[in-house]
Amino acid sequence: MTDQLPLQRLAHWVATSPDRVWLSQPVERQWHDLTWRQADDQARRLASALRALGCAPGDRVAILAKNCAEWIISDLAIMLAGLVSVPLYPLQSVESIDYVLRHSACKAIILGKLDEAGKFEAGIPAEVIRIAMPYPTLGAQHPWHALLAAHEPLRDGHVQRPDDLLSILYTSGTTGQPKGVMQHAEAFAFASSRSVAEMGLDEREQFFSYLPLSHAAERFLVETNSLYCGGAIAFVESLETFAADLKRVRPTVFFSVPRLWTRFQQGVLEKLPQARLDRLLRIPLLGALVARKIRQGLGLDRARVLVSGAAPIPVALLEWYRRIGLTLCEGYGMTENFAYGNFNRPGQVRFGSVGRVMPDNEVRIAENGEILYRSRALMAGYYLEPEKTADALQAGWLHTGDKGEIDADGYLRITGRVKDIFKTSKGKYVAPAPIEGEIAKNLWVEQVCLMGNGLDQPLALIELSPAARAEPRGKVEAELTASLQVLNAQLLPHERISHFVLVRESWTVDNGCMTPTMKIRRNVLEQRFAAVAACLDARQPLHWE
């Protein structure tokens, strides 16, 4: 294990493995490889350019792009120039982008692959310098290839120190404006060096990057873990090519979120219905062959570390994957501790938990049930927000806002949010997360949000899965009604659900129902469905919007 800082790790691989492929980028179905030496050369040229454009040490530079090799090169260039990166989500709203760029006083922005790039134009202040990666994107004064060709590689790169402010990561936030989490170089080094050692990762690893690098989890698990173990990174070209790209790359380390794990499952079941799959898996030898074919079809036949995070995943889904030979390792962390919290290590997985605490990290449960962390991965604070910093960091401990329980073996189970608990009109308190977890076990359910503040009984807003939308309405109604009856029999009287409300419109970032990190904005849904909740028919437990 090493505590070398990120730029020292880059220098290590350039010195020891200069011609080994590090980054692989598909462009119009052609794959382009960059070695460690080539990536370093581009990063140093971009660092020279940033300095020439007037960026001084400590200035902030934003990155707004989908994942690609140039995203990581840009991040390294910003470090080499002694600047501070401000990653932006490709799904972020125009208003949020404008807020972040002004709040952090960004000097420049590096633009890359974006869907409907033109809609972001209004979110970028005129005074911000624009650099364009070599993809269709917003107009910019400085195209990537011309800019790099015009500048020699930076030789006197910034000498990183542990207390260097490396990045301001703005949390998407389910309410209010995003908060800028300040992370120092030491946090990157601390988390990744220990993660790589704990999971036994080395230069033979193959990562696959497609979840937003602007999110702490992808940046930690893919970008910096790659820097610390020396493994290669391949990128997805587009949503349309995702399946083909994944099958081509066959990663050894793969990170996804519950919503996508559900989609992968649904893709399998569309070709091989559950009843038939169950019969085949029960047959000796043939069952093992079928499971292997499914893994190969997904592109996960080489994967030895499969991670799920960002949101709770139903145990039933974990069991389904284990039956086809894929054990998903659920983990838990926050932007505020660079996603370095608890993790189910391969071979030590306990479903329903987020695993044991990671090395050199402390976790404890406060008297009110809140999960607290203390380690060298903790943020320095929220940028320009001392009061919110004081609320989150108390006596050296990070207050996560999540509630949990730790069992006798040290496994942490998330039980809900401290502030998500609501009170019904009867004065009874209800914790939504455990109930939502039970509802999410149903294959017809894509997403669920329990609401009940001020209501006689809670109700569940349900977004149906694509598979459910393709089925006859009567069949879906019958199965969901039966599921509701079984669930209510298990709940306390004040927790029992009055209705399943089946929503018409999918919850997305664009319509404001989801954060850019795909978390449900509970307050938004409660406001939108308040009128529906007020006029539900007590005789009809299922309501179609």
Residue pairs with C-beta under 8 A, 6 or more apart in sequence:
1 193
1 194
1 196
1 197
2 9
2 193
2 228
3 189
3 190
3 193
4 12
4 189
4 193
5 160
5 161
5 162
5 164
5 185
5 186
5 188
5 189
6 76
6 79
6 160
6 166
6 185
6 188
6 189
6 224
6 227
7 76
7 79
7 80
7 157
7 158
7 160
8 160
9 227
9 228
10 36
10 40
10 43
10 76
10 227
13 20
13 22
13 36
13 227
13 230
14 36
14 37
14 40
17 36
17 203
17 230
18 35
18 36
18 37
19 35
19 36
19 37
20 35
20 36
20 203
20 230
20 232
21 33
21 34
21 35
21 232
22 34
22 35
22 36
22 39
22 226
22 232
22 233
23 33
23 34
23 39
23 69
23 72
23 73
23 232
23 233
23 234
23 235
24 31
24 32
24 33
24 34
24 69
24 232
24 233
24 234
24 235
24 249
25 31
25 32
25 33
25 34
25 68
25 69
25 70
25 234
25 235
26 32
26 235
26 236
26 237
26 241
26 245
27 237
28 237
29 237
29 241
31 248
32 69
34 42
34 69
39 69
39 72
39 73
39 76
40 76
40 153
41 153
42 70
42 73
42 77
42 148
43 73
43 74
43 76
43 77
43 80
44 77
44 80
44 153
44 154
44 155
44 157
45 77
45 147
45 148
45 149
45 151
45 152
45 153
45 154
46 73
46 74
46 77
46 131
46 147
46 148
46 151
47 77
47 78
47 80
47 81
47 154
47 157
48 81
48 151
48 152
48 153
48 154
49 131
49 142
49 147
49 148
49 150
49 151
50 61
50 77
50 78
50 81
50 83
50 108
51 81
51 154
52 151
53 108
53 129
53 142
54 107
54 129
55 61
55 81
55 83
55 107
55 108
57 81
57 82
57 83
57 158
58 82
58 83
58 84
58 165
59 83
59 84
59 107
59 108
60 83
60 84
60 85
60 86
60 104
60 105
60 106
60 107
60 168
61 78
61 83
61 84
61 85
61 86
61 106
61 107
61 108
61 109
61 110
62 85
62 86
62 87
62 88
62 100
62 101
62 104
62 106
62 108
62 109
62 110
62 128
63 71
63 74
63 75
63 78
63 85
63 86
63 87
63 88
63 109
63 110
63 112
63 214
64 88
64 90
64 92
64 97
64 109
64 110
64 111
64 112
64 114
64 120
65 71
65 74
65 90
65 110
65 111
65 112
65 113
65 114
65 133
65 135
65 137
66 90
66 112
66 113
66 114
66 115
66 212
67 209
67 210
67 211
67 212
67 213
67 218
67 235
67 236
68 112
68 113
68 133
68 135
68 235
69 233
69 235
70 110
70 112
70 133
70 134
70 144
71 112
71 133
71 213
72 213
72 223
72 233
74 85
74 110
74 133
75 85
75 87
75 213
75 223
78 84
78 85
79 85
79 158
79 160
79 166
80 154
80 157
80 158
81 154
81 157
81 158
82 158
82 164
84 165
84 166
84 167
84 168
85 166
85 167
85 168
86 100
86 101
86 104
86 106
86 167
86 168
86 170
86 180
87 167
87 169
87 170
87 213
87 214
87 219
88 97
88 100
88 109
88 170
88 214
89 172
89 212
89 214
89 215
89 516
89 517
90 113
90 114
90 115
90 212
90 214
90 516
91 212
91 509
91 510
91 516
92 100
92 172
92 509
92 516
93 123
93 509
94 119
94 120
94 122
94 123
95 123
96 123
96 177
96 178
97 120
97 123
97 124
98 122
98 123
98 124
98 125
99 177
99 178
100 106
100 170
100 178
100 180
101 109
101 123
101 124
101 125
101 128
102 125
103 177
103 180
103 383
103 384
104 168
104 170
104 180
104 383
106 128
107 128
107 129
108 128
108 129
108 130
108 131
109 124
109 128
109 129
109 130
109 131
110 131
110 132
110 133
111 117
111 130
111 131
111 132
111 133
111 137
111 138
111 140
112 132
112 133
112 135
112 137
113 133
113 135
113 136
113 137
114 120
114 137
114 138
117 136
117 137
117 138
118 138
120 138
121 138
124 130
124 138
129 141
129 142
130 138
130 139
130 140
130 141
130 142
131 140
131 141
131 142
131 144
131 147
132 138
132 139
132 140
132 142
132 143
132 144
133 144
134 143
134 144
134 145
158 164
160 185
161 185
162 184
162 185
162 186
162 189
163 184
163 185
163 186
164 184
164 185
165 182
165 183
165 184
165 380
166 183
166 184
166 185
166 187
166 188
167 182
167 183
168 180
168 181
168 182
168 183
168 383
169 180
169 181
169 183
169 214
169 216
169 219
169 335
170 178
170 179
170 180
170 181
171 178
171 179
171 181
171 335
171 336
172 178
172 515
172 516
172 517
172 519
173 179
173 515
174 515
174 519
174 520
174 521
174 522
174 523
175 521
175 523
179 382
179 383
179 385
179 388
180 382
180 383
180 384
180 385
181 216
181 335
181 336
181 379
181 382
181 383
182 379
182 380
182 381
182 382
182 383
183 338
183 379
183 380
184 380
186 376
187 337
187 338
187 340
187 376
187 377
187 378
187 379
188 220
188 224
188 338
190 340
190 360
190 375
190 376
190 377
191 220
191 224
191 337
191 338
191 339
191 340
191 377
192 220
192 224
192 225
192 227
192 228
193 228
194 340
194 358
194 359
194 360
194 361
195 201
195 220
195 221
195 225
195 228
195 340
195 358
196 225
196 228
196 229
197 359
198 343
198 345
198 358
198 359
199 305
199 345
199 346
201 225
201 228
201 229
201 231
201 253
201 305
202 229
202 230
202 231
203 229
203 230
203 231
204 231
204 252
205 226
205 229
205 230
205 231
205 232
205 252
205 253
206 231
206 232
206 234
206 249
206 250
206 251
206 252
206 253
206 302
207 222
207 225
207 226
207 231
207 232
207 233
207 234
207 251
207 252
207 253
208 222
208 233
208 234
208 235
208 236
208 245
208 246
208 249
208 251
208 253
208 254
209 218
209 222
209 223
209 233
209 234
209 235
209 236
210 235
210 236
210 242
211 217
211 218
211 255
211 256
211 257
212 218
212 516
212 517
213 219
213 222
213 223
214 516
215 310
215 335
215 516
215 517
216 333
216 334
216 335
216 338
216 339
217 255
217 309
217 310
217 333
217 339
218 255
220 333
220 338
220 339
220 340
221 253
221 255
221 307
221 339
222 233
222 253
222 255
223 233
225 231
225 253
226 232
226 233
231 252
231 253
234 245
234 249
234 251
235 245
236 242
236 245
236 246
237 245
243 267
243 299
246 298
246 299
246 300
247 296
247 297
247 298
247 299
248 299
249 299
250 299
250 300
250 301
250 302
250 303
251 299
251 300
251 302
251 303
252 302
252 303
252 304
252 305
253 303
253 304
253 305
253 307
254 300
254 303
254 305
254 306
254 307
255 307
255 308
255 309
256 264
256 306
256 307
256 308
257 308
257 309
257 310
257 311
257 518
258 308
258 310
258 311
258 312
258 313
258 314
258 317
259 311
259 446
259 447
259 518
261 308
261 313
261 317
261 321
261 328
262 317
262 446
262 465
263 466
264 298
265 317
265 320
265 321
266 443
266 465
266 466
266 467
268 277
268 294
268 297
268 298
268 324
269 277
269 443
269 467
270 467
272 280
272 294
274 443
277 290
280 286
280 287
280 290
281 287
281 290
281 291
281 323
281 324
288 325
291 323
291 324
291 325
292 301
292 325
294 324
295 301
295 324
295 325
295 326
300 306
300 326
303 326
304 346
305 329
305 346
306 321
306 326
306 327
306 328
306 329
307 328
307 329
307 330
307 331
307 343
308 318
308 328
308 329
308 330
308 331
309 330
309 331
309 332
309 333
309 339
310 517
310 518
310 519
311 518
311 519
312 414
312 433
312 436
312 437
312 440
313 328
313 330
314 437
314 440
314 441
315 351
315 352
315 441
316 441
317 441
318 328
318 330
318 351
319 351
321 327
321 328
322 328
327 346
327 349
328 349
329 343
329 344
329 345
329 346
329 349
329 355
330 344
330 349
330 351
330 353
330 354
330 355
331 339
331 341
331 342
331 343
331 344
331 354
331 355
332 341
332 342
332 343
332 354
332 355
332 402
332 412
332 414
333 339
333 340
333 341
333 342
334 341
334 398
334 400
335 379
336 378
336 379
336 392
336 398
336 400
337 373
337 375
337 377
337 378
337 379
337 398
338 377
338 379
340 358
340 361
340 375
340 377
341 354
341 357
341 358
341 361
341 363
341 373
342 354
342 355
342 356
342 357
342 358
342 363
342 412
343 354
343 355
343 356
343 358
344 350
344 353
344 354
344 355
344 356
344 411
345 355
345 356
348 355
348 356
349 355
350 409
350 411
352 413
353 407
353 411
353 412
353 413
354 411
354 412
354 413
354 414
355 411
355 412
356 409
356 410
356 411
356 412
357 363
357 410
357 412
360 375
360 376
361 373
361 374
361 375
361 377
362 373
362 374
362 375
363 371
363 372
363 373
363 406
363 412
364 372
364 397
364 406
365 371
365 372
365 404
365 405
365 406
366 372
366 399
368 403
368 418
369 403
369 404
369 405
369 415
369 418
370 399
370 400
370 401
370 402
370 403
370 418
371 400
371 402
371 403
371 404
371 412
371 414
372 397
372 398
372 399
372 400
373 397
373 398
373 400
374 396
374 397
374 398
378 393
378 398
379 392
379 393
379 398
381 389
381 392
381 393
382 388
382 389
382 392
391 399
392 398
392 399
393 399
401 417
401 418
401 419
402 414
402 416
402 417
402 418
403 414
403 415
403 416
403 417
403 418
403 431
404 412
404 413
404 414
404 415
405 412
405 413
405 415
406 412
406 413
407 413
414 433
415 431
415 433
415 434
416 431
416 432
416 433
416 434
417 433
420 431
420 432
420 433
420 522
421 429
421 430
421 431
421 432
422 429
422 430
422 432
422 451
422 452
422 453
422 458
423 429
423 430
423 453
423 454
424 430
424 452
424 453
424 454
424 455
424 456
424 457
424 458
424 494
425 454
425 455
425 456
426 456
426 494
428 494
430 450
430 452
430 458
430 494
430 495
432 449
432 450
432 451
432 452
432 458
432 522
435 450
435 458
435 460
435 487
435 491
435 495
435 497
436 448
436 449
436 450
436 460
438 487
438 490
439 445
439 448
439 450
439 460
439 462
439 483
439 487
440 447
440 448
442 479
442 480
442 483
443 465
443 467
443 468
444 464
444 465
444 467
444 468
444 471
444 476
444 479
444 480
445 462
445 463
445 464
445 465
445 468
446 462
446 463
446 464
446 465
446 466
446 468
446 506
447 462
447 463
447 507
447 520
448 460
448 461
448 462
448 463
449 460
449 461
449 520
449 522
449 525
450 458
450 459
450 460
450 461
450 497
451 458
451 459
451 460
451 461
451 522
451 525
451 526
451 529
451 533
452 458
452 459
453 526
455 498
455 533
456 498
457 494
457 496
457 497
457 498
458 495
458 496
458 497
458 498
459 497
459 498
459 499
459 500
459 501
459 533
459 536
460 497
460 499
460 500
460 501
461 501
461 503
461 525
461 529
462 480
462 500
462 501
462 502
462 503
463 503
463 506
463 507
464 476
464 502
468 476
473 544
477 542
480 500
480 502
480 542
481 500
481 541
481 542
484 497
484 500
484 541
484 542
487 497
488 496
488 497
491 497
498 536
498 538
498 541
499 536
499 540
499 541
499 542
499 543
500 541
500 542
500 543
501 529
501 532
501 533
501 536
501 543
501 545
502 542
502 543
502 544
502 545
503 529
503 545
504 544
504 545
505 511
505 545
507 513
507 514
507 520
507 525
508 514
509 515
509 516
509 518
512 521
512 524
513 520
513 521
513 524
513 525
513 528
514 520
514 521
515 521
532 543
532 545
536 543
537 543
